[in-house]
Amino acid sequence: MASDYQTPYKGVLGWLDDRLPVINFADQHLRFYPTPKNLTYAWNFGSLAGIALVIMIVTGVVLAMHYTPHTAYAFDSIQKIMRDVNYGWLLRYIHMNGASFFFIVVYIHIFRGLYYGSYKQPREVLWGLGVIILLLMMATAFMGYTLPWGQMSFWGATVITNLFSAVPVFGDEVTRWLWGGFAVGNPTLQRFFALHYLLPFVILGAVILHLVALHRYGSNNPTGIEPKGKQDQVPFHPYYTVKDLFGLGVFLIAFSLFVFYAPNYMGHADNYIPADPLVTPPHIVPEWYFLPFYAILRAIPSKLGGVLAMFASVLVLFVLPWLDRSRVRSGRYRPIFKQFFWLLVLDALVLGYVGAMPPEGIWIPIGQIATAYYFAFFLVILPLLGIFERPKPLPNSISDPVLKKGGGQPAGATAKPMEKA
């Protein structure tokens, strides 16, 4: 079938682009992609998350070539990778610490989106796809942590999979399906390995959809105001490719420090002991990036209530665009929201710390208060702020703050374009 597409390129590139227009596609979506001119370094973390995903997939595929998914050999195969495979220790340390750094950049990416209102209309689907990516990351990381088959791997898998048994009606069936039997064992390890290998490619597909949704309406920016013309935008290349490369350099320096000088800092010493179903570790805790959710789980006395609260703490992010009714996106112009937002950041850190502590004494009421504030922020404070908060005046355009001319137009007037979008 004839096509109306005319390639702008000549020679070999023109011949190739005429038959496979990926060069023109890359130009439109990477090189000439119009981007708000005021993006800060806080916008680096999206691209860093993509690079972290690539690092995890590449190192994971190579590690899978040497790993044995069997309870009798899994622990020894990890030791063989560390000692006998060429640069196996480096691959494993990159993969181990890569998971932590992946969560670090994604959590910062999420909090940046929260502060600048990147979830608001018309980017609800973009935000929802980001939450799906977070859920897939959590499932992938949990299954990956089981694979070394150390003490913390085994008992962590036992504790977390047992949580599903609290769900009425089909909870026991789901738990047995996860185990592949009546307890955590060899079938569990094998299906966790298969899913841990598969899910990163599902994440990759979700990331592609995330980018498609991003390029539908373009990036949000620190003012939260939509660009009003070419005067508010610059091409993505070279302005933001250079900025992203600088951020990548800083990221790789910090990442290398952990890989080469503190590779086990974010892990657990107990996981260097082979799994033993007859010896329970004195204090079972998940990886640090699950600790806030683990603290929420333990804050509720009921097992079922704790499980529901833990899942609700992530699922509430799906409905965030409809909970926050404020017509102003950016936290820069929302004085009361800004204070509650930073309290939320502090609250997440407190939950993380409480999740690492034994569930006893003062840590129980602290965890319950922090859990109450977490849900109150999304379900009570944000909806009320949309009604009672009086935002600061918005600038007339993105260019005004960039050129330091200030603003002076009432918030309601400049919020109209967002309502039409």
Kinemage of the C-alpha trace (Angstrom):
@kinemage 1
@onewidth
@group {chain A} dominant
@subgroup {mainchain}
@vectorlist {calphas} color= white
{ca met a 1} P 0.000 0.000 0.000
{ca ala a 2} L 1.396 3.418 -0.951
{ca ser a 3} L 2.252 5.823 1.874
{ca asp a 4} L 2.108 9.624 2.005
{ca tyr a 5} L 5.219 9.726 4.169
{ca gln a 6} L 8.150 11.620 2.603
{ca thr a 7} L 11.485 11.164 4.320
{ca pro a 8} L 13.420 14.407 4.955
{ca tyr a 9} L 16.770 12.557 4.654
{ca lys a 10} L 18.979 11.923 1.635
{ca gly a 11} L 21.332 9.112 0.637
{ca val a 12} L 21.543 5.912 2.659
{ca leu a 13} L 19.668 7.438 5.622
{ca gly a 14} L 16.866 8.522 3.266
{ca trp a 15} L 16.670 5.034 1.680
{ca leu a 16} L 16.511 3.398 5.127
{ca asp a 17} L 14.110 5.942 6.652
{ca asp a 18} L 11.780 5.617 3.646
{ca arg a 19} L 11.403 1.903 4.372
{ca leu a 20} L 11.737 1.997 8.164
{ca pro a 21} L 11.030 5.523 9.484
{ca val a 22} L 12.669 5.030 12.878
{ca ile a 23} L 15.243 7.772 12.227
{ca asn a 24} L 12.572 10.376 11.696
{ca phe a 25} L 10.656 8.980 14.694
{ca ala a 26} L 13.761 9.336 16.886
{ca asp a 27} L 14.301 12.870 15.625
{ca gln a 28} L 10.744 13.878 16.437
{ca his a 29} L 10.617 12.259 19.880
{ca leu a 30} L 14.215 12.599 21.095
{ca arg a 31} L 16.046 15.310 19.197
{ca phe a 32} L 13.445 17.964 18.323
{ca tyr a 33} L 10.949 16.987 21.025
{ca pro a 34} L 9.661 20.332 22.416
{ca thr a 35} L 10.362 20.534 26.152
{ca pro a 36} L 9.544 23.244 28.705
{ca lys a 37} L 12.579 25.494 29.053
{ca asn a 38} L 12.493 25.589 32.867
{ca leu a 39} L 13.009 21.920 33.807
{ca thr a 40} L 15.371 21.516 36.772
{ca tyr a 41} L 17.657 18.641 37.768
{ca ala a 42} L 14.636 17.128 39.562
{ca trp a 43} L 13.536 16.024 36.084
{ca asn a 44} L 16.691 13.895 35.646
{ca phe a 45} L 15.343 11.016 37.678
{ca gly a 46} L 12.975 9.716 34.994
{ca ser a 47} L 15.817 9.086 32.548
{ca leu a 48} L 17.989 7.719 35.378
{ca ala a 49} L 15.255 5.195 36.179
{ca gly a 50} L 15.298 4.059 32.542
{ca ile a 51} L 19.083 3.607 32.644
{ca ala a 52} L 18.819 1.690 35.931
{ca leu a 53} L 16.261 -0.634 34.299
{ca val a 54} L 18.634 -1.346 31.409
{ca ile a 55} L 21.495 -2.053 33.851
{ca met a 56} L 19.287 -4.478 35.781
{ca ile a 57} L 18.124 -6.335 32.660
{ca val a 58} L 21.629 -6.690 31.167
{ca thr a 59} L 23.300 -7.862 34.394
{ca gly a 60} L 20.302 -10.060 35.245
{ca val a 61} L 20.407 -11.903 31.914
{ca val a 62} L 24.138 -12.635 32.337
{ca leu a 63} L 23.694 -13.756 35.962
{ca ala a 64} L 20.854 -16.084 34.905
{ca met a 65} L 23.330 -17.923 32.639
{ca his a 66} L 25.226 -19.080 35.747
{ca tyr a 67} L 22.465 -19.366 38.343
{ca thr a 68} L 20.809 -22.682 39.271
{ca pro a 69} L 17.150 -22.336 40.403
{ca his a 70} L 17.090 -25.309 42.758
{ca thr a 71} L 17.016 -25.244 46.560
{ca ala a 72} L 19.950 -27.692 46.723
{ca tyr a 73} L 22.208 -25.643 44.440
{ca ala a 74} L 20.969 -22.020 44.417
{ca phe a 75} L 23.113 -20.785 47.327
{ca asp a 76} L 26.240 -22.549 46.007
{ca ser a 77} L 25.658 -21.249 42.466
{ca ile a 78} L 25.691 -17.692 43.853
{ca gln a 79} L 29.016 -18.396 45.555
{ca lys a 80} L 30.334 -19.870 42.303
{ca ile a 81} L 29.303 -16.696 40.443
{ca met a 82} L 31.172 -14.626 43.045
{ca arg a 83} L 34.353 -16.730 43.021
{ca asp a 84} L 34.716 -18.604 39.713
{ca val a 85} L 32.893 -16.647 36.988
{ca asn a 86} L 34.964 -13.933 35.311
{ca tyr a 87} L 33.884 -10.622 36.887
{ca gly a 88} L 30.952 -12.482 38.425
{ca trp a 89} L 31.431 -10.586 41.703
{ca leu a 90} L 31.155 -7.308 39.785
{ca leu a 91} L 28.004 -8.402 37.940
{ca arg a 92} L 26.332 -9.507 41.156
{ca tyr a 93} L 27.266 -6.375 43.107
{ca ile a 94} L 25.998 -4.192 40.236
{ca his a 95} L 22.737 -6.165 40.160
{ca met a 96} L 22.334 -6.116 43.973
{ca asn a 97} L 23.012 -2.414 44.383
{ca gly a 98} L 21.305 -1.599 41.090
{ca ala a 99} L 17.989 -2.680 42.637
{ca ser a 100} L 18.476 -0.243 45.518
{ca phe a 101} L 19.492 2.623 43.227
{ca phe a 102} L 16.563 1.839 40.913
{ca phe a 103} L 14.175 2.321 43.848
{ca ile a 104} L 16.011 5.465 45.019
{ca val a 105} L 15.598 7.256 41.675
{ca val a 106} L 12.004 6.019 41.262
{ca tyr a 107} L 11.000 7.192 44.772
{ca ile a 108} L 12.542 10.634 44.108
{ca his a 109} L 10.781 10.652 40.711
{ca ile a 110} L 7.438 9.943 42.444
{ca phe a 111} L 7.910 12.587 45.157
{ca arg a 112} L 8.886 15.114 42.481
{ca gly a 113} L 5.669 14.296 40.633
{ca leu a 114} L 3.708 14.716 43.870
{ca tyr a 115} L 5.241 18.121 44.639
{ca tyr a 116} L 4.764 19.575 41.173
{ca gly a 117} L 1.321 18.014 40.574
{ca ser a 118} L 2.422 15.879 37.603
{ca tyr a 119} L -0.545 13.557 38.227
{ca lys a 120} L -3.157 16.215 37.434
{ca gln a 121} L -5.261 16.519 34.303
{ca pro a 122} L -4.439 15.652 31.512
{ca arg a 123} L -1.656 13.331 32.761
{ca glu a 124} L -3.744 10.895 34.824
{ca val a 125} L -2.897 7.909 32.575
{ca leu a 126} L 0.788 8.829 32.606
{ca trp a 127} L 0.689 8.815 36.423
{ca gly a 128} L -1.303 5.559 36.561
{ca leu a 129} L 1.225 3.810 34.324
{ca gly a 130} L 3.966 5.010 36.677
{ca val a 131} L 2.169 3.404 39.630
{ca ile a 132} L 1.853 0.140 37.644
{ca ile a 133} L 5.615 0.258 36.995
{ca leu a 134} L 6.198 0.707 40.748
{ca leu a 135} L 4.025 -2.340 41.536
{ca leu a 136} L 5.860 -4.434 38.930
{ca met a 137} L 9.195 -3.304 40.371
{ca met a 138} L 8.111 -4.381 43.851
{ca ala a 139} L 7.030 -7.827 42.635
{ca thr a 140} L 10.262 -8.262 40.665
{ca ala a 141} L 12.461 -7.151 43.575
{ca phe a 142} L 10.669 -9.394 46.068
{ca met a 143} L 11.085 -12.475 43.864
{ca gly a 144} L 14.690 -11.588 43.082
{ca tyr a 145} L 15.547 -11.344 46.767
{ca thr a 146} L 14.414 -14.961 47.204
{ca leu a 147} L 16.842 -16.314 44.600
{ca pro a 148} L 20.119 -16.327 46.664
{ca trp a 149} L 18.320 -18.787 48.979
{ca gly a 150} L 19.929 -17.411 52.118
{ca gln a 151} L 18.264 -17.216 55.506
{ca met a 152} L 16.634 -13.832 54.882
{ca ser a 153} L 15.568 -14.931 51.374
{ca phe a 154} L 13.783 -18.007 52.697
{ca trp a 155} L 12.151 -16.420 55.736
{ca gly a 156} L 11.265 -13.221 53.888
{ca ala a 157} L 9.488 -15.300 51.232
{ca thr a 158} L 7.742 -17.311 53.958
{ca val a 159} L 6.475 -14.228 55.811
{ca ile a 160} L 5.351 -12.260 52.746
{ca thr a 161} L 3.651 -15.131 50.904
{ca asn a 162} L 1.843 -16.091 54.129
{ca leu a 163} L 0.209 -12.662 54.123
{ca phe a 164} L -1.979 -13.690 51.189
{ca ser a 165} L -3.562 -16.408 53.332
{ca ala a 166} L -5.300 -13.629 55.304
{ca val a 167} L -7.473 -12.784 52.279
{ca pro a 168} L -10.933 -14.379 52.737
{ca val a 169} L -12.270 -17.067 50.367
{ca phe a 170} L -9.327 -17.480 47.957
{ca gly a 171} L -6.347 -16.439 50.129
{ca asp a 172} L -5.232 -20.000 50.913
{ca glu a 173} L -5.459 -20.988 47.225
{ca val a 174} L -3.310 -18.015 46.182
{ca thr a 175} L -0.738 -18.862 48.853
{ca arg a 176} L -0.498 -22.496 47.734
{ca trp a 177} L -0.185 -21.361 44.117
{ca leu a 178} L 2.715 -19.067 45.063
{ca trp a 179} L 4.393 -21.862 46.994
{ca gly a 180} L 3.700 -24.565 44.424
{ca gly a 181} L 2.876 -26.835 47.356
{ca phe a 182} L 2.191 -26.579 51.068
{ca ala a 183} L 5.323 -24.648 52.096
{ca val a 184} L 8.072 -22.513 50.587
{ca gly a 185} L 10.344 -24.925 48.724
{ca asn a 186} L 11.833 -25.876 45.393
{ca pro a 187} L 8.674 -25.173 43.282
{ca thr a 188} L 8.488 -21.718 44.926
{ca leu a 189} L 12.077 -20.938 43.996
{ca gln a 190} L 11.623 -22.108 40.416
{ca arg a 191} L 8.472 -20.084 39.743
{ca phe a 192} L 9.953 -17.016 41.453
{ca phe a 193} L 13.011 -17.338 39.204
{ca ala a 194} L 10.829 -17.612 36.081
{ca leu a 195} L 8.741 -14.580 37.076
{ca his a 196} L 11.817 -12.580 38.140
{ca tyr a 197} L 13.257 -13.156 34.652
{ca leu a 198} L 9.971 -12.286 32.890
{ca leu a 199} L 8.754 -9.226 34.817
{ca pro a 200} L 11.580 -6.815 33.858
{ca phe a 201} L 10.478 -7.138 30.227
{ca val a 202} L 6.893 -6.422 31.304
{ca ile a 203} L 8.270 -3.333 33.094
{ca leu a 204} L 10.037 -2.373 29.866
{ca gly a 205} L 6.716 -2.565 27.994
{ca ala a 206} L 5.029 -0.444 30.695
{ca val a 207} L 7.872 2.106 30.445
{ca ile a 208} L 7.311 2.388 26.675
{ca leu a 209} L 3.599 3.083 27.283
{ca his a 210} L 4.650 5.576 30.009
{ca leu a 211} L 6.782 7.427 27.422
{ca val a 212} L 3.975 7.370 24.834
{ca ala a 213} L 1.641 8.928 27.417
{ca leu a 214} L 4.356 11.457 28.354
{ca his a 215} L 4.793 12.595 24.755
{ca arg a 216} L 1.019 12.961 24.321
{ca tyr a 217} L 0.839 16.133 26.448
{ca gly a 218} L 4.532 16.764 27.116
{ca ser a 219} L 6.396 17.134 30.398
{ca asn a 220} L 5.059 19.021 33.375
{ca asn a 221} L 7.414 21.724 34.697
{ca pro a 222} L 8.195 23.501 38.006
{ca thr a 223} L 5.501 26.168 37.462
{ca gly a 224} L 2.810 23.643 36.512
{ca ile a 225} L 1.733 25.982 33.685
{ca glu a 226} L 1.354 24.565 30.181
{ca pro a 227} L 3.709 26.054 27.544
{ca lys a 228} L 1.928 28.769 25.565
{ca gly a 229} L 4.114 28.644 22.495
{ca lys a 230} L 7.592 28.086 21.129
{ca gln a 231} L 8.926 30.869 23.369
{ca asp a 232} L 8.333 28.565 26.384
{ca gln a 233} L 10.039 25.502 24.892
{ca val a 234} L 13.437 24.275 23.737
{ca pro a 235} L 14.377 21.123 21.755
{ca phe a 236} L 15.216 18.155 23.970
{ca his a 237} L 18.627 17.889 22.286
{ca pro a 238} L 21.127 19.291 23.131
{ca tyr a 239} L 19.712 21.103 26.175
{ca tyr a 240} L 18.344 18.188 28.166
{ca thr a 241} L 20.583 15.439 26.777
{ca val a 242} L 23.548 17.356 28.245
{ca lys a 243} L 21.674 17.896 31.508
{ca asp a 244} L 20.749 14.197 31.665
{ca leu a 245} L 24.353 13.184 30.942
{ca phe a 246} L 25.541 15.334 33.843
{ca gly a 247} L 22.959 13.678 36.109
{ca leu a 248} L 24.048 10.266 34.819
{ca gly a 249} L 27.658 11.076 35.706
{ca val a 250} L 26.718 11.962 39.307
{ca phe a 251} L 24.527 8.855 39.517
{ca leu a 252} L 27.319 6.556 38.288
{ca ile a 253} L 29.831 8.049 40.752
{ca ala a 254} L 27.501 7.392 43.708
{ca phe a 255} L 26.597 3.954 42.318
{ca ser a 256} L 30.272 3.011 41.857
{ca leu a 257} L 31.112 4.015 45.431
{ca phe a 258} L 28.611 1.463 46.731
{ca val a 259} L 29.511 -1.261 44.201
{ca phe a 260} L 33.254 -1.078 44.873
{ca tyr a 261} L 33.519 0.125 48.480
{ca ala a 262} L 30.297 -0.875 50.286
{ca pro a 263} L 28.590 -3.570 48.182
{ca asn a 264} L 26.769 -5.159 51.135
{ca tyr a 265} L 25.819 -1.960 52.953
{ca met a 266} L 22.167 -2.118 51.831
{ca gly a 267} L 21.863 -5.907 52.220
{ca his a 268} L 21.511 -8.308 55.150
{ca ala a 269} L 24.369 -10.353 56.652
{ca asp a 270} L 21.931 -13.237 57.320
{ca asn a 271} L 21.567 -13.781 53.592
{ca tyr a 272} L 25.142 -15.100 53.484
{ca ile a 273} L 23.913 -18.064 55.569
{ca pro a 274} L 22.248 -20.917 53.592
{ca ala a 275} L 18.472 -21.139 54.061
{ca asp a 276} L 17.462 -23.339 56.977
{ca pro a 277} L 13.719 -23.974 57.555
{ca leu a 278} L 14.507 -25.114 61.116
{ca val a 279} L 16.304 -21.925 62.250
{ca thr a 280} L 14.344 -18.662 62.303
{ca pro a 281} L 16.428 -15.431 62.211
{ca pro a 282} L 15.900 -13.275 65.331
{ca his a 283} L 14.578 -10.313 63.299
{ca ile a 284} L 13.088 -10.812 59.814
{ca val a 285} L 12.978 -7.615 57.760
{ca pro a 286} L 12.593 -7.008 54.015
{ca glu a 287} L 14.932 -4.922 51.875
{ca trp a 288} L 15.102 -1.244 52.830
{ca tyr a 289} L 12.875 -0.105 49.942
{ca phe a 290} L 9.961 -2.146 51.358
{ca leu a 291} L 10.372 -0.939 54.958
{ca pro a 292} L 7.744 1.889 54.877
{ca phe a 293} L 5.124 -0.555 53.564
{ca tyr a 294} L 6.268 -3.185 56.085
{ca ala a 295} L 5.770 -0.634 58.887
{ca ile a 296} L 2.212 0.044 57.620
{ca leu a 297} L 1.543 -3.717 57.566
{ca arg a 298} L 2.607 -4.048 61.212
{ca ala a 299} L 0.821 -0.899 62.375
{ca ile a 300} L -2.585 -2.597 62.083
{ca pro a 301} L -3.221 -5.219 64.824
{ca ser a 302} L -5.367 -7.371 62.499
{ca lys a 303} L -3.498 -9.497 59.948
{ca leu a 304} L -6.107 -8.932 57.238
{ca gly a 305} L -6.317 -5.226 58.089
{ca gly a 306} L -2.520 -4.907 57.861
{ca val a 307} L -2.435 -6.617 54.463
{ca leu a 308} L -5.232 -4.385 53.142
{ca ala a 309} L -3.526 -1.248 54.507
{ca met a 310} L -0.191 -2.230 52.952
{ca phe a 311} L -1.704 -2.710 49.481
{ca ala a 312} L -3.925 0.369 49.901
{ca ser a 313} L -0.829 2.502 50.608
{ca val a 314} L 0.247 1.955 46.975
{ca leu a 315} L -3.181 1.677 45.346
{ca val a 316} L -4.247 5.063 46.760
{ca leu a 317} L -1.773 6.614 44.317
{ca phe a 318} L -4.012 5.470 41.421
{ca val a 319} L -6.864 7.739 42.541
{ca leu a 320} L -4.626 10.666 43.515
{ca pro a 321} L -5.550 12.742 40.402
{ca trp a 322} L -9.173 12.718 41.549
{ca leu a 323} L -8.453 13.290 45.253
{ca asp a 324} L -6.511 16.512 44.718
{ca arg a 325} L -9.066 19.042 43.415
{ca ser a 326} L -6.820 22.102 43.501
{ca arg a 327} L -6.663 23.941 40.164
{ca val a 328} L -2.986 24.781 40.723
{ca arg a 329} L -0.490 22.035 39.950
{ca ser a 330} L 2.838 23.120 41.375
{ca gly a 331} L 3.604 23.086 45.095
{ca arg a 332} L 5.564 26.303 44.539
{ca tyr a 333} L 2.304 28.245 44.536
{ca arg a 334} L 0.533 26.220 47.226
{ca pro a 335} L 1.830 27.444 50.634
{ca ile a 336} L -0.183 25.067 52.850
{ca phe a 337} L 0.213 22.041 50.568
{ca lys a 338} L 3.958 22.587 50.611
{ca gln a 339} L 4.119 22.167 54.398
{ca phe a 340} L 1.988 19.015 54.397
{ca phe a 341} L 4.067 17.608 51.514
{ca trp a 342} L 7.335 17.916 53.426
{ca leu a 343} L 5.636 16.337 56.444
{ca leu a 344} L 4.749 13.430 54.118
{ca val a 345} L 8.399 13.078 53.092
{ca leu a 346} L 9.404 13.031 56.778
{ca asp a 347} L 6.577 10.581 57.472
{ca ala a 348} L 7.865 8.179 54.773
{ca leu a 349} L 11.347 8.301 56.335
{ca val a 350} L 9.898 7.611 59.801
{ca leu a 351} L 7.916 4.657 58.408
{ca gly a 352} L 11.096 3.309 56.821
{ca tyr a 353} L 12.957 3.553 60.131
{ca val a 354} L 10.098 2.017 62.126
{ca gly a 355} L 9.880 -0.835 59.596
{ca ala a 356} L 13.487 -1.766 60.389
{ca met a 357} L 12.845 -1.836 64.156
{ca pro a 358} L 11.376 -4.760 66.147
{ca pro a 359} L 7.547 -4.529 66.447
{ca glu a 360} L 7.564 -3.731 70.163
{ca gly a 361} L 7.620 -0.851 72.646
{ca ile a 362} L 7.551 2.738 71.376
{ca trp a 363} L 7.867 1.664 67.719
{ca ile a 364} L 4.274 0.397 67.607
{ca pro a 365} L 2.520 3.729 68.401
{ca ile a 366} L 5.041 5.663 66.260
{ca gly a 367} L 4.281 3.360 63.320
{ca gln a 368} L 0.533 3.759 63.866
{ca ile a 369} L 0.757 7.578 63.979
{ca ala a 370} L 2.926 7.635 60.846
{ca thr a 371} L 0.504 5.272 59.068
{ca ala a 372} L -2.452 7.462 60.066
{ca tyr a 373} L -0.732 10.566 58.652
{ca tyr a 374} L 0.176 8.756 55.406
{ca phe a 375} L -3.461 7.928 54.651
{ca ala a 376} L -4.760 11.235 56.054
{ca phe a 377} L -2.530 13.136 53.614
{ca phe a 378} L -4.109 11.477 50.572
{ca leu a 379} L -7.678 10.887 51.755
{ca val a 380} L -8.360 13.952 53.945
{ca ile a 381} L -5.768 16.716 53.628
{ca leu a 382} L -5.456 16.844 49.822
{ca pro a 383} L -9.242 16.975 49.155
{ca leu a 384} L -9.713 19.666 51.821
{ca leu a 385} L -6.784 21.751 50.534
{ca gly a 386} L -8.433 21.785 47.115
{ca ile a 387} L -11.390 23.566 48.750
{ca phe a 388} L -9.844 25.825 51.386
{ca glu a 389} L -6.303 26.636 50.220
{ca arg a 390} L -5.688 29.990 48.509
{ca pro a 391} L -2.733 29.522 46.114
{ca lys a 392} L -0.234 32.254 45.347
{ca pro a 393} L -0.636 34.143 42.038
{ca leu a 394} L 0.730 32.178 39.083
{ca pro a 395} L 3.170 33.726 36.589
{ca asn a 396} L 1.793 34.615 33.185
{ca ser a 397} L 3.945 32.036 31.431
{ca ile a 398} L 6.863 29.651 31.898
{ca ser a 399} L 9.200 32.343 30.602
{ca asp a 400} L 8.367 34.843 33.358
{ca pro a 401} L 10.113 33.043 36.256
{ca val a 402} L 12.970 32.015 33.924
{ca leu a 403} L 13.587 35.662 33.007
{ca lys a 404} L 12.968 36.709 36.641
{ca lys a 405} L 10.167 39.063 35.720
{ca gly a 406} L 7.828 37.645 38.383
{ca gly a 407} L 4.114 37.074 37.940
{ca gly a 408} L 0.974 38.850 38.753
{ca gln a 409} L -2.042 37.066 37.392
{ca pro a 410} L -4.608 35.457 39.694
{ca ala a 411} L -4.376 31.673 39.953
{ca gly a 412} L -7.880 31.063 38.642
{ca ala a 413} L -7.263 32.927 35.393
{ca thr a 414} L -4.124 31.018 34.422
{ca ala a 415} L -5.642 27.704 35.510
{ca lys a 416} L -8.170 27.758 32.646
{ca pro a 417} L -5.897 26.100 30.035
{ca met a 418} L -5.416 23.147 32.412
{ca glu a 419} L -9.183 22.712 32.668
{ca lys a 420} L -9.536 22.582 28.887
{ca ala a 421} L -6.700 20.076 28.412
